Amino acid sequence: MVNAIKGILVTCDIPMAQLLISINDSMPNAHKFIVYMLDDTHIYVQPDVGKMLQSKLQEFRDQNTYEKPFGTS
């Protein structure tokens, strides 16, 4: 018998996949979202974590973006 699981296929580069794995590992067991690692750049995740992942990735980008201050040469 075949078991089907609804989810979202995430396609990303290897560093972003490592970030998603890190986020998943930092969560308690009841809230882990990775269903299956297909390969280094494709991750199958639970369907209800799409918005949470988008916000976590946006926070990461905001923390790691440099903006040159105004008024300096």
Buried (B, 14 or more C-beta within 10 A) or exposed (E): EEEEEEBBEBEBEEEBBEBBEEBBEEEEEEEBBBBEBEEEEEBBBBEEBBEBBEEBBEEBEEEEEEEEEEEEE
